[in-house]
Amino acid sequence: MMEKKQIESIRNQRRPKGIVSELTVNLLHLKNPWITAFWSAIFPGLGFLIMGSYIKGFLLIIGATIANSMGHINQAIIYGLTGQAELAKQILDTRWLLFYAPLQIFATWSSYHLTADLNKYAILAAREGSGIIPFKIGTWDIGFLDKRNPWVAVAWSLLMPGLGHLYSHRIPTSFYLLTWWIGMSYMAHLLPAIHQTFLGNFSEAIATIRQEWFLYLVAIYPYSVYDAYVNTVEYNILFDQEQSQFLIDNYQNCKFPMPAMDNRH
C-alpha cells in the first residue's frame, strides 16, 4: 500500500509539534512557567535551555558565570550561609554584582513569559494535528525519534551531567553541560577531593575542595537530572503521537466506526 502524501508539507505548517535535526529534537509541549522561572533564578540561562532556546541560554550562562566569578558572588553566599557576614561584605565586588543582578532578573522574567507564550502554540499545534518528520540524516549525525528509558537518562546524568542529554539526542545542551561540568569540576578540585574520600581522608577532601566553584555543581547536577528525565518522557510522547498519526493517515479506513460496536442484535 502506497503511503499517502501529507496535505501540507512540514515547511508550510504554521505550528509544527517538533523538529528532528542532526543535533537535537526540539518540540512544543506544555510546561509549567514557574518551573522554567525557578531554574533561571537558580542560574540565569537554565530556563532557556529547558525551552530549547539555546543561543539565549548559552549567552546568559556565560555572562552570569563571568559576573559571578569576578564578583566572588558564590564565595559571598557561602560566607553568608555560614554566618560570616563581614567576610561576605569584604569579598563581594558590588560592580560585578550589579552586572549579575539584571541578568538574573531578566532571565527569570523572560523565561516565564516565553514558556507561557510557547504553551499557547503547543495547544494550537495539538489541535491542528501538526505532523513531524521523525528521521533526519545529515553530514554530522543521524537524528530520529525512538523510545528511550527516562531512568537511563537520569543514571547517565548522575554519572556525569550532559551524558543523559547525549543519550536523548539533545546534543547542544549535552555539549554545554559537559563543558561546564568539566570546567567547574577542575576549578573546584572535585576529582582530587573524591579521590581523598575514597581513601578515607575526609578532612583532606574537605580542605581540597574549593567551595566557591563547587557551588556551581550544586546547580548543574539537579538541573541535568531533571531536564534529561523530562525531555526523554516528552520525546517518548512525541514518538507515540507521530506513530499514531501515521497509522491513522495511511492505514485506517475513514469509514471505520470508532469505537467498534456489535450491531448483530
Sequence and secondary structure as in RCSB ss.txt:
>XXXX:A:sequence
MMEKKQIESIRNQRRPKGIVSELTVNLLHLKNPWITAFWSAIFPGLGFLIMGSYIKGFLLIIGATIANSMGHINQ
AIIYGLTGQAELAKQILDTRWLLFYAPLQIFATWSSYHLTADLNKYAILAAREGSGIIPFKIGTWDIGFLDKRNP
WVAVAWSLLMPGLGHLYSHRIPTSFYLLTWWIGMSYMAHLLPAIHQTFLGNFSEAIATIRQEWFLYLVAIYPYSV
YDAYVNTVEYNILFDQEQSQFLIDNYQNCKFPMPAMDNRH
>XXXX:A:secstr
      SS GGG SS SEEE SSBEEE     HHHHHHHHHHSTTHHHHHHT HHHHHHHHHHHHHHHHHHTHHH
HHHHHHTT HHHHHHH  HHHHHHHHHHHHHHHHHHHHHHHHHHHHHHHHHHHT     EEE SS EEE     H
HHHHHHHHHSTTHHHHHTTBHHHHHHHHHHHHHHHHHHTHHHHHHHHHTT HHHHHHHS HHHHHHHHHHHHHHH
HHHHHHHHHHHHHHHHHHHHHHHHHHS TT  SS      
